[in-house]
């Protein structure tokens, strides 16, 4: 964790640690020890749910109130502020007007809101179905995910309930909500008082994190300035990694559909239709621009399989499908070529100044919006035979920052064209930035 903190702080990134489970009486002492250890290594804030922790000797660290605290009203948020919390993570169920009301009533606390990821079918921090049915508490990080299971829906007299097509609701995922996606409403959330956006990522893989954070970073670039330089080898697309469809939930009132009754798994991106299916073979009609590759993951409803070969509009798959499928939507939930392309790199711009001193040279790397790294050396002023080449060598060698978090934005040389060996210039650079 200390290594993570040091790495993140190099880029000006905060590290917030979740200590947000409800605790048993014999666990508080250990939690307090952990809080102090996290503070000592430089963690920027703790996200907690159990307010009894405040009765213990916590370190002087920022406290954020977890969404598990069910932060839905101005009165509750004001109470948390009075207890010393600097930020509250709002309940996902709030509308834009409810968020604005909280901000106007309690303007002196930061508001963090979820914008993407999995949703709970109950109020934040108030779902007890897992605890009741499986003795696994969602408030202790052990939810059994009953909302992702299939159910029959019966009325009060145990008669089957019919859907809009007149069919019985039998073994459908009626509690499985689609995933949150508020990427179209970031400016609206900012105007309502939200200071921080939160992406849900429990059990998500590195591909999901890379894709989704890049997607929101691009969206946010219109509203905020980020001093670092980010290079990517891909175009972010939330449909390319795990998602169950998309809903803005209650942000603008109750909007349908909120649930995906067909599957609790990742639906992926819509890529066309299955015209006919026989065993391990599909005849498909793909959307323009869609190309399938061996290993791609496909889904039809809750049925998942992978591509073994493609010939024209005929797709070979790795399993035999039961029954026949005619003109049914086809989705891809694993695009192997997109996954291979996922690479993102963040660099910190620096302004480089190299100048001569009375008895040598001085070199500084001014980090944009940050500290200055510098060094000074005694070294003979030996005039260069090729002045233009000497100046270019200085600029080139001091800008070689490939093994560091930095990238040169501006290089200034305030010196006469002296001869300095490349090995010396490289050593001076390494002494400062490594």
Order of alpha helices (4+ residues) and beta strands (2+ residues): alpha-beta-alpha-beta-beta-alpha-beta-alpha-beta-alpha-beta-alpha-beta-alpha-beta-beta-beta-beta-beta-beta-alpha-beta-beta-beta-alpha-beta-alpha
